Amino acid sequence: MGETKPLFSPVLISGCIIILVGFAIRATYGIFQIPIALEYGWPRAEFSLAIAIQNLAWGFGQPIFGAIAEKIGDRKAIIIGAILYALGLILSSGATTPIEHQIYGILVGFGVAGTGFGVILAVVGRASADEHRSMSLAIATAAGSLGQVVGPPVAVALLNQMPWQSVFLIFAVAILCTLILLPFMRAPELASKEQLEESMTDILKLAFRDPSFSMIFVGFFSCGYQLAFITAHFPALVTEMSSPIDASGWCGDLGIQTTAALGGFAISVIGFSNILGTLVAGWAGKRYSKKWLLSGIYAGRSIAAAWFILTPVSPDSVLIFSFSMGFLWLATVPLTSGLVAHIYGLKYMGTLYGIVFFSHQLGSFIGVWLGGVLYDLYGTYTFVWWIGIAAGIFSAIIHIPILEESRLSPPKSINS
């Protein structure tokens, strides 16, 4: 009888660090909204479009980097991703026009795809023992959330000491430093090319003709819209809508002296509660209907967002909303990917989830871009905020008709 592999293997630890650093940097882009706009006198929409393009490039890049990993190896795919990430940051540090930031956002987006969930989780999953696989993937996903906790306050601290251009260069060095972990990123080989190509056309035809797949695809759009809009614009929204902070109160005790610092701290709170929410979602997804859990998550987000926009903005309301939204933040990821796997099987889960994820990133693009455009038109984020609430309600409804049963075998219980 073979020896059981430990849960915390070198592959898992290394993968977590790479994801943490990559997502920490990505989560800081909203912090740069105001400094860059003020320096160049740009409308808010200009830098928002750069972030939106970055998210769209991430969506396009995920299946591409999956193919690169399959063809030439996981570690080479990670190297390419890290280099593109760093190059995008370095070029952005010297950018002086909106179009430059927008073009370089493509490089950053592809860099996130090459160093993020798509490639890293595949390596972690193959390297894990069967009894540890679910927990390993949950831990690696939570590492991305931890990056969101760490990244914004680090960016705020650095911006207090140096110009934003220097911060981008420091981030470029940080993502390149993760490459020293690549010797530990070893996992069993993928299935043969013949195995991967077998019945791919059939499963794609099955999914594309299935209304449930279309519902999952459309439903994931609002997730991307809400998450990307909040990541990119929430710090600026908090800065502009909050009343001055009383530094003698609890905010001062936490070292939060300005509304800008409160906005950065709010993103970190989202990341922290996201860790809890992701693990709870993974646990619940094994015991309850995934479609109903997803419907509840989207409804919960809309309720939290409606409460926030209808309540006078204060440090208390900002942090209550941040914790609530964070708990529901990436909880959709294990449930959506698990729903795809349950209905269409594990063999082509990566391909089908990659297609669904593109809808997520299309929503990300629109959420970030529309946030900037409507802010410039109306001088407030209120209108685009309500669009996000409506999108969440739509997703809550559209998940309900999904037929949550396997298409590849006789129907069985969703809880089996």
C-alpha positions as CSV (number, residue, x, y, z in Angstrom):
1,M,0.0,0.0,0.0
2,G,1.5,3.3,-1.1
3,E,2.3,6.1,1.3
4,T,-0.4,8.9,1.5
5,K,0.8,12.2,0.2
6,P,0.7,15.1,2.7
7,L,-1.8,17.9,2.1
8,F,0.7,20.7,2.3
9,S,3.1,19.6,-0.5
10,P,5.8,21.8,-2.1
11,V,3.6,22.1,-5.1
12,L,0.7,23.5,-3.1
13,I,2.8,25.9,-1.1
14,S,4.6,27.2,-4.2
15,G,1.3,27.5,-6.1
16,C,-0.3,29.4,-3.3
17,I,2.6,31.9,-3.2
18,I,2.5,32.5,-6.9
19,I,-1.3,33.0,-6.9
20,L,-1.1,35.3,-3.8
21,V,1.5,37.6,-5.4
22,G,-0.3,37.8,-8.7
23,F,-3.7,38.5,-7.2
24,A,-2.2,40.9,-4.7
25,I,-0.9,43.1,-7.5
26,R,-4.1,42.7,-9.6
27,A,-6.3,43.8,-6.6
28,T,-4.4,47.1,-6.3
29,Y,-5.4,48.7,-9.6
30,G,-8.4,50.5,-8.1
31,I,-6.0,52.2,-5.7
32,F,-4.3,53.9,-8.7
33,Q,-7.6,55.4,-10.1
34,I,-7.3,58.7,-8.4
35,P,-3.5,59.3,-8.4
36,I,-3.2,58.6,-12.2
37,A,-6.4,60.6,-13.0
38,L,-5.2,63.6,-11.0
39,E,-1.6,63.6,-12.4
40,Y,-2.7,63.7,-16.0
41,G,-6.1,65.4,-15.6
42,W,-7.8,62.4,-17.3
43,P,-11.5,61.6,-17.1
44,R,-12.2,58.6,-14.8
45,A,-13.2,56.5,-17.9
46,E,-9.7,56.5,-19.4
47,F,-7.9,54.4,-16.7
48,S,-11.1,52.5,-16.0
49,L,-10.9,51.3,-19.7
50,A,-7.3,50.1,-19.1
51,I,-8.5,48.0,-16.1
52,A,-11.5,46.8,-18.2
53,I,-9.2,45.7,-21.0
54,Q,-7.0,44.0,-18.5
55,N,-9.9,41.9,-17.3
56,L,-11.0,41.0,-20.8
57,A,-7.5,40.0,-21.8
58,W,-7.5,37.7,-18.7
59,G,-10.6,36.1,-20.0
60,F,-9.2,35.6,-23.4
61,G,-5.8,34.5,-22.0
62,Q,-7.1,31.7,-19.7
63,P,-7.9,29.1,-22.3
64,I,-4.8,30.2,-24.3
65,F,-2.5,29.6,-21.4
66,G,-4.2,26.3,-20.6
67,A,-3.3,25.2,-24.2
68,I,0.3,26.5,-23.7
69,A,0.6,24.5,-20.5
70,E,-0.7,21.4,-22.2
71,K,1.6,21.7,-25.3
72,I,4.9,22.9,-23.8
73,G,4.5,22.4,-20.0
74,D,3.0,24.1,-17.0
75,R,6.2,25.8,-15.8
76,K,7.0,27.3,-19.2
77,A,3.4,28.7,-19.3
78,I,4.0,30.3,-15.8
79,I,7.3,31.8,-17.0
80,I,5.6,33.4,-20.0
81,G,2.8,34.7,-17.8
82,A,5.2,36.2,-15.3
83,I,7.3,37.9,-18.0
84,L,4.2,39.4,-19.7
85,Y,2.9,40.5,-16.3
86,A,6.1,42.2,-15.4
87,L,6.5,43.7,-18.9
88,G,3.0,45.2,-18.7
89,L,3.7,46.8,-15.3
90,I,7.1,48.2,-16.4
91,L,5.6,49.7,-19.6
92,S,2.7,51.1,-17.6
93,S,5.0,52.8,-15.2
94,G,6.3,54.9,-18.1
95,A,2.9,55.4,-19.8
96,T,1.7,59.0,-20.2
97,T,-1.3,58.6,-22.4
98,P,-4.6,56.6,-21.9
99,I,-4.0,54.5,-25.0
100,E,-0.7,53.3,-23.6
101,H,-2.2,52.2,-20.3
102,Q,-5.0,50.4,-22.2
103,I,-2.6,48.6,-24.5
104,Y,-0.3,47.6,-21.6
105,G,-3.4,46.4,-19.8
106,I,-3.5,43.5,-22.3
107,L,-0.1,42.3,-21.2
108,V,-1.1,42.5,-17.6
109,G,-4.3,40.6,-18.3
110,F,-2.4,37.8,-20.1
111,G,0.1,37.8,-17.2
112,V,-2.7,37.2,-14.7
113,A,-4.0,34.3,-16.9
114,G,-0.5,32.7,-16.9
115,T,0.1,33.0,-13.2
116,G,-3.4,32.6,-11.9
117,F,-6.0,30.0,-11.3
118,G,-6.2,28.4,-14.7
119,V,-2.6,27.1,-14.8
120,I,-1.8,26.9,-11.1
121,L,-4.9,25.0,-10.0
122,A,-4.3,22.4,-12.8
123,V,-0.8,21.7,-11.4
124,V,-2.0,21.6,-7.8
125,G,-4.9,19.3,-8.7
126,R,-2.8,16.8,-10.5
127,A,-0.1,16.8,-7.7
128,S,-2.7,16.2,-4.9
129,A,-3.8,12.8,-3.5
130,D,-7.4,12.0,-4.2
131,E,-8.4,12.5,-0.6
132,H,-6.7,16.0,-0.5
133,R,-7.7,17.3,-3.9
134,S,-10.8,19.3,-3.0
135,M,-9.1,20.9,0.1
136,S,-5.9,21.6,-1.9
137,L,-7.8,23.5,-4.6
138,A,-9.8,25.4,-1.9
139,I,-6.6,26.4,-0.2
140,A,-5.0,27.6,-3.5
141,T,-8.2,29.6,-4.2
142,A,-8.1,31.1,-0.8
143,A,-4.5,32.2,-1.4
144,G,-5.8,34.5,-4.1
145,S,-8.2,36.0,-1.6
146,L,-5.3,36.5,0.8
147,G,-3.5,38.4,-2.0
148,Q,-6.5,40.7,-2.0
149,V,-6.1,41.3,1.7
150,V,-2.4,42.0,1.4
151,G,-2.2,44.0,-1.9
152,P,-4.2,47.1,-1.3
153,P,-2.7,48.2,2.0
154,V,0.8,47.6,0.6
155,A,-0.1,49.7,-2.4
156,V,-1.4,52.5,-0.2
157,A,1.7,52.4,2.0
158,L,4.0,52.5,-1.0
159,L,2.1,55.4,-2.6
160,N,2.6,57.3,0.6
161,Q,6.4,57.0,0.1
162,M,6.8,57.2,-3.7
163,P,5.1,58.0,-7.0
164,W,2.8,55.4,-8.5
165,Q,5.3,54.7,-11.3
166,S,7.8,53.4,-8.7
167,V,5.1,51.2,-7.2
168,F,4.5,49.6,-10.6
169,L,8.2,48.8,-10.9
170,I,8.3,47.2,-7.4
171,F,5.3,45.1,-8.4
172,A,7.1,44.0,-11.6
173,V,10.1,42.8,-9.5
174,A,7.7,40.9,-7.1
175,I,6.0,38.9,-9.8
176,L,9.3,37.9,-11.4
177,C,10.6,36.8,-8.0
178,T,7.9,34.1,-7.9
179,L,9.8,32.3,-10.7
180,I,12.3,31.0,-8.1
181,L,9.6,28.6,-6.9
182,L,9.2,26.9,-10.3
183,P,11.5,23.9,-9.5
184,F,8.9,22.9,-6.9
185,M,6.0,23.1,-9.4
186,R,6.2,19.5,-10.6
187,A,3.1,17.4,-11.1
188,P,2.2,14.2,-13.1
189,E,1.8,14.6,-16.8
190,L,-1.6,15.4,-18.4
191,A,-3.5,12.7,-20.2
192,S,-2.3,11.9,-23.7
193,K,-3.3,14.1,-26.7
194,E,-5.5,11.3,-27.9
195,Q,-7.3,11.1,-24.6
196,L,-7.8,14.8,-24.5
197,E,-9.2,15.0,-28.1
198,E,-11.5,12.1,-27.7
199,S,-15.1,13.2,-27.9
200,M,-14.3,16.9,-27.4
201,T,-16.5,17.8,-30.2
202,D,-19.4,15.8,-28.8
203,I,-19.2,17.3,-25.4
204,L,-19.0,20.9,-26.8
205,K,-22.0,20.2,-29.0
206,L,-23.8,18.8,-26.0
207,A,-23.1,21.8,-23.8
208,F,-23.8,24.4,-26.5
209,R,-27.2,22.8,-27.2
210,D,-28.1,22.6,-23.5
211,P,-30.1,25.6,-22.1
212,S,-28.6,24.9,-18.7
213,F,-25.1,25.6,-20.0
214,S,-26.4,28.9,-21.5
215,M,-27.9,29.8,-18.1
216,I,-24.7,29.1,-16.3
217,F,-22.8,31.2,-18.9
218,V,-25.1,34.1,-18.7
219,G,-25.4,33.9,-14.9
220,F,-21.7,34.2,-14.4
221,F,-21.6,37.5,-16.3
222,S,-23.0,39.4,-13.3
223,C,-20.4,37.9,-11.0
224,G,-17.6,39.4,-13.1
225,Y,-19.5,42.7,-13.4
226,Q,-19.9,43.1,-9.7
227,L,-16.4,42.0,-8.6
228,A,-14.5,43.9,-11.2
229,F,-16.5,47.1,-10.6
230,I,-16.0,47.0,-6.9
231,T,-12.3,46.1,-7.1
232,A,-11.6,49.0,-9.6
233,H,-14.0,51.7,-8.3
234,F,-14.9,51.0,-4.7
235,P,-11.8,52.7,-3.2
236,A,-12.6,55.9,-5.2
237,L,-16.3,55.6,-4.3
238,V,-15.5,55.4,-0.6
239,T,-13.0,58.3,-0.9
240,E,-15.6,60.6,-2.5
241,M,-18.7,59.6,-0.7
242,S,-17.5,59.2,2.9
243,S,-17.4,62.0,5.4
244,P,-14.1,62.8,7.0
245,I,-12.8,60.1,9.3
246,D,-12.5,60.8,13.0
247,A,-9.0,59.6,13.7
248,S,-9.6,59.4,17.4
249,G,-12.2,56.6,16.9
250,W,-11.7,53.0,15.9
251,C,-10.5,53.9,12.4
252,G,-7.6,55.8,13.9
253,D,-6.8,52.9,16.1
254,L,-6.4,50.8,13.0
255,G,-4.1,53.4,11.4
256,I,-6.8,54.6,9.0
257,Q,-6.4,58.3,8.8
258,T,-8.1,59.2,5.5
259,T,-11.0,58.1,3.4
260,A,-8.5,56.8,0.7
261,A,-7.0,54.5,3.3
262,L,-10.5,53.4,4.3
263,G,-11.1,52.4,0.6
264,G,-8.0,50.4,0.5
265,F,-8.8,48.7,3.8
266,A,-12.3,47.9,2.5
267,I,-10.8,45.9,-0.4
268,S,-8.7,44.0,2.2
269,V,-11.7,43.2,4.3
270,I,-13.4,41.8,1.2
271,G,-10.4,39.6,0.6
272,F,-10.3,38.4,4.2
273,S,-14.0,37.4,4.4
274,N,-13.7,35.9,0.9
275,I,-11.4,33.3,2.4
276,L,-14.1,32.3,4.8
277,G,-16.8,32.4,2.2
278,T,-14.9,30.3,-0.4
279,L,-14.2,27.5,2.1
280,V,-17.8,27.5,3.3
281,A,-19.0,27.4,-0.3
282,G,-16.8,24.4,-1.0
283,W,-18.2,22.6,2.1
284,A,-21.8,23.5,1.2
285,G,-21.4,22.5,-2.4
286,K,-20.9,18.9,-1.4
287,R,-24.1,18.8,0.6
288,Y,-26.6,21.0,-1.1
289,S,-27.8,21.9,-4.6
290,K,-25.2,24.1,-6.3
291,K,-27.7,26.0,-8.4
292,W,-29.7,27.0,-5.3
293,L,-26.6,28.0,-3.5
294,L,-25.5,30.1,-6.4
295,S,-29.0,31.7,-6.7
296,G,-28.8,32.6,-3.0
297,I,-25.3,34.1,-3.3
298,Y,-26.4,36.4,-6.2
299,A,-29.5,37.4,-4.3
300,G,-27.4,38.0,-1.1
301,R,-25.0,40.3,-3.1
302,S,-27.9,42.4,-4.4
303,I,-29.4,42.8,-1.0
304,A,-26.1,43.8,0.5
305,A,-25.4,46.3,-2.4
306,A,-28.9,47.8,-2.1
307,W,-28.5,48.3,1.7
308,F,-25.2,50.0,1.2
309,I,-26.3,52.5,-1.5
310,L,-29.5,53.3,0.5
311,T,-27.5,53.9,3.8
312,P,-25.5,57.0,4.5
313,V,-21.8,56.1,3.8
314,S,-19.7,55.8,6.9
315,P,-16.7,53.7,8.0
316,D,-19.2,51.3,9.7
317,S,-21.3,50.9,6.6
318,V,-18.3,50.5,4.3
319,L,-16.8,47.7,6.4
320,I,-20.2,45.9,7.0
321,F,-20.8,45.9,3.3
322,S,-17.2,44.8,2.5
323,F,-17.4,41.9,4.9
324,S,-20.8,40.8,3.6
325,M,-19.9,41.1,-0.1
326,G,-16.5,39.5,0.6
327,F,-18.1,36.4,2.1
328,L,-20.0,36.0,-1.2
329,W,-17.1,37.1,-3.4
330,L,-15.4,34.0,-4.9
331,A,-17.9,31.6,-3.3
332,T,-19.4,31.4,-6.8
333,V,-16.2,29.9,-8.3
334,P,-16.1,26.4,-6.6
335,L,-19.9,26.2,-7.0
336,T,-19.9,27.2,-10.7
337,S,-17.0,25.0,-11.6
338,G,-18.5,22.2,-9.6
339,L,-21.8,22.6,-11.3
340,V,-20.2,22.3,-14.7
341,A,-18.3,19.2,-13.6
342,H,-21.4,17.6,-12.2
343,I,-23.4,18.1,-15.3
344,Y,-20.8,17.5,-18.0
345,G,-18.2,15.4,-16.2
346,L,-14.6,16.0,-15.1
347,K,-12.8,15.1,-18.4
348,Y,-13.5,18.4,-20.1
349,M,-14.4,20.5,-17.1
350,G,-11.4,22.8,-17.8
351,T,-12.5,23.6,-21.3
352,L,-16.1,24.2,-20.5
353,Y,-15.3,26.2,-17.4
354,G,-12.9,28.3,-19.4
355,I,-15.8,29.2,-21.8
356,V,-18.0,30.1,-18.8
357,F,-15.2,32.1,-17.3
358,F,-15.0,34.2,-20.4
359,S,-18.6,35.4,-19.6
360,H,-17.3,36.4,-16.2
361,Q,-14.5,38.4,-17.7
362,L,-16.8,40.0,-20.2
363,G,-18.8,41.2,-17.3
364,S,-15.6,42.4,-15.6
365,F,-14.8,44.5,-18.7
366,I,-18.2,46.1,-18.8
367,G,-18.4,46.7,-15.1
368,V,-15.1,48.5,-14.9
369,W,-15.5,50.4,-18.2
370,L,-19.1,51.4,-17.6
371,G,-18.3,52.5,-14.1
372,G,-15.8,55.1,-15.4
373,V,-18.0,56.2,-18.3
374,L,-21.1,56.8,-16.1
375,Y,-19.1,58.5,-13.4
376,D,-17.8,61.0,-16.0
377,L,-21.3,61.6,-17.2
378,Y,-23.1,61.9,-13.9
379,G,-20.3,62.6,-11.4
380,T,-21.5,59.6,-9.3
381,Y,-21.3,55.8,-9.2
382,T,-25.0,55.4,-8.1
383,F,-26.4,54.6,-11.5
384,V,-23.9,51.9,-12.3
385,W,-24.2,50.5,-8.8
386,W,-27.9,49.9,-9.4
387,I,-27.2,48.2,-12.7
388,G,-25.0,45.8,-10.7
389,I,-27.8,45.1,-8.3
390,A,-30.2,44.4,-11.2
391,A,-27.6,42.0,-12.7
392,G,-27.3,40.1,-9.5
393,I,-31.1,39.7,-9.2
394,F,-31.1,38.4,-12.8
395,S,-28.4,35.9,-12.1
396,A,-30.3,34.7,-9.0
397,I,-33.4,34.0,-11.1
398,I,-31.7,32.5,-14.1
399,H,-29.9,29.8,-12.1
400,I,-33.3,28.4,-10.8
401,P,-34.3,26.6,-14.0
402,I,-31.0,24.8,-14.5
403,L,-31.4,21.0,-14.6
404,E,-28.8,19.9,-12.1
405,E,-28.2,16.4,-13.3
406,S,-25.5,14.6,-15.3
407,R,-25.9,14.6,-19.1
408,L,-23.4,11.8,-19.4
409,S,-25.1,9.1,-17.3
410,P,-28.6,8.3,-15.9
411,P,-29.9,11.0,-13.6
412,K,-28.7,10.8,-10.1
413,S,-29.1,12.8,-6.9
414,I,-27.4,16.2,-6.9
415,N,-26.2,15.4,-3.4
416,S,-24.6,12.1,-4.3
